């Protein structure tokens, strides 16, 4: 696996070579201004995945928070981190 980074130290590309199939899978990453990855792109810069970053305490007390969605599929809901709020 090969990683490429920008001048800020953010990983912007991941190249995974499969020797048995002789295929390299390229994943590119785009970052928000605050430093979180918000989209994954393929080698053709087509959207593969979107990410939603939600940090407590803004969502404190909620049972679930959307954490990641896949293009063309329903959102994936994962349990939120409980940060001391009332459920």
VENSULUR-V534900 format. One record per residue. RES is the residue in one letter. OMEGA is omega in whole degrees, -180 to 180 (NA if undefined). BURIAL is # if it has 24 or more other C-alpha atoms within 12 Angstrom, else .. Layout:
# VENSULUR-V534900
RES	OMEGA	BURIAL
RES	OMEGA	BURIAL
This chain:
# VENSULUR-V534900
X	-180	.
X	179	.
X	174	.
X	-175	.
X	174	.
X	-177	.
X	-180	.
X	-179	.
X	177	.
X	176	.
X	-177	.
X	179	#
X	177	#
X	180	.
X	-178	.
X	-179	.
X	176	.
X	-176	.
X	-178	.
X	179	.
X	-177	.
X	180	.
X	175	.
X	176	.
X	-178	.
X	174	#
X	178	#
X	-176	#
X	174	#
X	-174	#
X	170	#
X	179	.
X	-179	.
X	173	.
X	178	.
X	173	.
X	179	#
X	174	#
X	170	#
X	-180	#
X	176	#
X	-177	.
X	178	.
X	-178	.
X	174	.
X	-178	.
X	178	.
X	-174	#
X	174	#
X	180	#
X	176	#
X	-180	.
X	180	.
X	-178	.
X	171	.
X	11	.
X	-178	.
X	-178	.
X	-176	.
X	175	.
X	178	.
X	-179	.
X	179	.
X	180	.
X	177	#
X	-177	.
X	-177	#
X	176	#
X	178	.
X	-177	.
X	178	.
X	179	.
X	177	.
X	178	.
X	176	.
X	-179	.
X	179	.
X	180	.
X	178	.
X	175	#
X	-180	.
X	-174	.
X	175	.
X	177	.
X	178	.
X	179	.
X	NA	.
